[in-house]
């Protein structure tokens, strides 16, 4: 009888493990960020985190990137909401706010990020791929991401830094990327366009970079710099590969065009030949 009960309990535990978890909790990621969710379920190598009770909003996270789960703390009474798009945030503000430039109402989730990045990159003379690589490493493209240290938004601006950069609302994607791009440009100029030092300063602060004469000996900072540089290089390598692949086609097209032009010069069109033939006797 005891054996039957043990087997029954074991089978029940397996059945429960196979079902989605229905409990408010926080997924703590290996990179230090966390994602609050209502329930979760494993889909292959991915853990799907449902961000609201009805399951209409969720984010898929590689299971290997999750360090552990813990009970979700009570949300403060400040009106904070759960993130409604992919990202690394325990709690973040609602997606609606005011445009930092004209004060008009705007849905931050509906902002075209490509346009925002292109505009900021052009303004501060940065490669858009670099800005995107920084955003990817900082927030995973979540405009409402909040780090454990309090950094906010796409480019993870600390409140003090955001204030100095003239960013009134770090959760406004346009204002955040404008401020982050401006700061990145300042750091590049400060370190004579040494990208590694600039990225290290973006992560750990200029004081730490100057204190250690380069990338500080912090695992987090070194990993961050490597992540951004690797992603940026991948983008450039892919572009070069695509360019190289299109080069033979372009060369072949030019060769065909040149050959066609040469053939045209050597063999006039029939109308031209007829004109010369009819003009011949008259000229004689």
C-alpha positions in Angstrom: 0.0 0.0 0.0 2.8 2.4 0.9 4.5 1.6 -2.4 1.4 2.3 -4.3 1.0 5.7 -2.5 4.7 6.5 -3.2 4.2 5.6 -6.9 1.0 7.6 -7.0 2.7 10.6 -5.5 5.6 10.3 -7.9 3.3 10.1 -10.9 1.4 13.1 -9.6 4.6 15.1 -9.2 5.5 14.2 -12.8 2.1 15.2 -14.1 2.3 18.6 -12.2 5.8 19.2 -13.6 4.5 18.7 -17.1 1.8 21.3 -16.6 2.3 25.0 -16.8 3.2 26.7 -13.5 0.4 28.9 -12.2 2.0 31.2 -9.6 3.2 34.8 -9.6 7.0 34.5 -9.6 10.2 35.9 -10.9 12.6 34.2 -13.3 16.1 35.3 -12.4 18.4 35.2 -15.5 22.1 34.5 -15.5 22.8 38.0 -16.7 21.4 39.5 -13.5 18.0 40.6 -14.9 14.7 39.2 -13.9 11.3 38.8 -15.5 8.1 38.7 -13.4 5.4 36.5 -14.8 2.1 34.9 -13.8 2.9 31.4 -15.0 5.4 29.4 -17.2 5.7 26.4 -19.3 8.6 24.6 -21.0 8.4 24.5 -24.8 11.4 22.5 -26.1 14.6 24.3 -25.1 12.6 27.4 -24.3 10.7 28.5 -21.2 7.6 30.5 -22.0 6.8 33.1 -19.4 3.3 34.4 -19.4 3.3 38.0 -18.3 -0.4 38.4 -17.6 -3.2 36.2 -16.2 -5.0 35.6 -19.5 -1.8 34.4 -21.3 -2.2 37.0 -24.1 1.3 38.4 -23.4 4.4 36.2 -23.0 8.1 36.1 -23.6 10.2 33.0 -24.7 13.5 32.7 -22.9 16.1 30.0 -23.5 15.8 27.7 -20.5 19.6 27.6 -20.2 19.6 31.4 -19.6 17.4 31.1 -16.5 19.3 30.7 -13.2 16.4 30.1 -10.9 12.8 31.0 -10.1 11.7 32.8 -6.9 8.4 34.0 -5.4 7.3 37.3 -6.8 7.3 40.2 -4.4 4.3 42.4 -4.0 4.2 45.2 -6.6 4.4 48.8 -5.2 1.3 51.0 -5.3 2.9 53.3 -7.8 1.0 51.9 -10.8 3.9 49.8 -12.1 2.9 47.1 -14.5 4.5 44.0 -15.9 6.4 44.2 -19.2 4.2 43.4 -22.2 7.0 42.6 -24.6 10.3 40.7 -24.6 12.9 41.9 -22.2 14.6 41.6 -18.8 12.6 43.5 -16.2 10.9 42.6 -13.0 8.4 45.4 -13.1 8.1 48.4 -15.4 5.7 51.3 -16.2 2.8 51.2 -18.5 3.5 51.3 -22.2 1.7 54.7 -22.6 3.4 58.0 -21.9 4.2 61.4 -23.2 6.4 62.3 -26.1 9.5 63.9 -24.7 9.6 66.6 -27.4 6.0 67.8 -27.8 4.2 66.2 -24.8 1.7 64.3 -27.0 0.4 61.0 -25.9 2.2 58.0 -27.3 2.2 54.2 -27.1 5.8 53.4 -26.5 5.3 49.8 -27.7 4.2 51.0 -31.1 7.3 53.1 -31.7 9.3 52.0 -34.8 12.7 51.2 -33.2 14.5 51.0 -36.5 13.6 54.6 -37.2 14.5 55.7 -33.7 18.0 54.0 -33.9 18.6 55.3 -37.4 17.8 58.9 -36.4 19.9 58.9 -33.2 22.8 57.2 -35.0 22.7 59.8 -37.8 22.6 62.6 -35.3 25.6 61.4 -33.3 27.5 59.9 -36.2 27.4 56.3 -35.0 26.9 53.0 -36.8 23.3 51.9 -36.3 24.6 48.3 -36.0 26.7 49.4 -33.0 23.7 51.1 -31.3 21.6 48.0 -31.9 24.3 45.8 -30.5 24.4 47.9 -27.3 20.6 47.9 -27.0 20.6 44.1 -27.5 23.2 43.6 -24.7 21.6 46.2 -22.4 17.9 45.4 -22.5 17.2 42.8 -25.1 15.2 45.5 -27.0 12.7 45.9 -24.2 11.8 49.6 -23.8 10.6 49.0 -20.3 13.5 47.0 -18.9 14.6 47.8 -15.4 17.9 46.3 -14.1 18.4 45.3 -10.5 20.6 48.4 -10.1 17.8 50.7 -11.4 19.0 51.3 -15.0 16.0 51.9 -17.3 14.8 51.5 -20.8 16.4 50.3 -24.0 19.9 51.6 -23.4 19.7 51.1 -19.6 20.2 54.7 -18.5 20.6 55.3 -14.8 18.3 58.0 -13.5 21.2 60.4 -12.8 22.8 59.8 -16.2 19.4 60.2 -17.9 19.0 63.5 -16.2 22.4 64.8 -17.2 21.7 63.7 -20.8 18.3 65.6 -20.8 16.2 62.5 -20.9 13.0 63.2 -18.9 11.5 59.8 -19.4 13.9 56.8 -19.8 11.0 54.6 -20.8 10.4 56.8 -23.9 12.2 54.8 -26.6 13.1 57.8 -28.7 14.4 59.8 -25.7 16.2 56.9 -24.3 18.1 56.0 -27.5 18.8 59.6 -28.2 20.4 59.9 -24.7 22.2 56.6 -24.9 23.6 57.4 -28.4 24.7 60.8 -27.2 26.4 59.3 -24.2 28.1 56.6 -26.3 29.4 59.2 -28.7 30.8 61.2 -25.7 32.6 58.2 -24.4 34.1 57.4 -27.8 35.4 60.9 -28.1 36.7 60.7 -24.5 38.7 57.6 -25.3 39.9 58.6 -28.7 37.4 56.3 -30.4 38.7 53.2 -28.6 35.5 51.2 -28.8 36.5 48.7 -26.1 37.2 51.4 -23.5 34.0 53.3 -24.5 31.9 50.2 -24.0 33.6 49.4 -20.7 32.9 52.9 -19.5 29.3 52.6 -20.7 28.9 49.5 -18.5 31.1 50.3 -15.5 31.5 54.0 -15.6 34.4 56.2 -16.8 35.9 56.4 -13.3 36.5 52.7 -13.3 38.0 52.7 -16.7 40.4 55.4 -15.8 41.1 53.8 -12.4 42.3 50.6 -14.1 43.6 52.2 -17.3 41.2 50.2 -19.5 38.6 47.6 -19.0 38.1 47.1 -15.3 38.7 43.5 -14.0 35.0 42.9 -13.5 33.5 39.7 -15.0 30.2 41.5 -15.8 32.0 44.3 -17.7 34.3 42.1 -19.6 31.4 39.8 -20.6 29.4 42.9 -21.6 32.2 44.3 -23.8 32.7 40.9 -25.4 29.0 40.5 -26.0 28.6 43.8 -27.8 31.8 43.5 -29.8 30.9 39.9 -30.9 27.4 40.9 -31.9 28.6 44.0 -33.8 31.3 41.9 -35.6 28.7 39.3 -36.6 26.6 42.0 -38.2 29.5 43.3 -40.2 30.7 39.8 -41.2 27.1 39.1 -42.4 27.1 42.3 -44.4 30.5 41.6 -46.0 29.4 38.0 -46.8 26.2 39.4 -48.5 28.2 42.0 -50.3 30.7 39.4 -51.5 27.9 37.1 -52.6 26.3 39.9 -54.7 29.6 41.0 -56.1 29.9 38.1 -58.7 26.4 38.7 -59.8 27.1 42.4 -60.2 30.3 41.7 -62.0 28.6 39.3 -64.3 25.9 41.8 -65.0 28.4 44.5 -65.8 30.3 42.0 -68.0 27.1 41.2 -69.8 26.3 44.8 -70.3 29.8 45.6 -71.5 29.6 42.7 -73.9 26.2 43.8 -75.2 27.6 47.3 -75.7 30.6 46.0 -77.6 28.4 43.7 -79.7 26.3 46.7 -80.5 29.3 48.7 -81.6 30.5 45.8 -83.8 27.1 44.9 -85.2 24.9 47.9 -85.9 21.2 47.4 -85.7 19.4 46.4 -88.9 17.9 49.9 -89.3 21.4 51.4 -89.2 22.7 48.9 -91.7 19.8 49.6 -94.1 20.5 53.3 -93.8 24.1 52.9 -94.7 23.2 50.6 -97.6 20.8 53.1 -99.1 23.1 56.0 -98.5 26.1 54.3 -100.1 25.3 54.7 -103.8 24.1 58.3 -103.3 27.3 59.3 -101.7 29.3 57.8 -104.5 
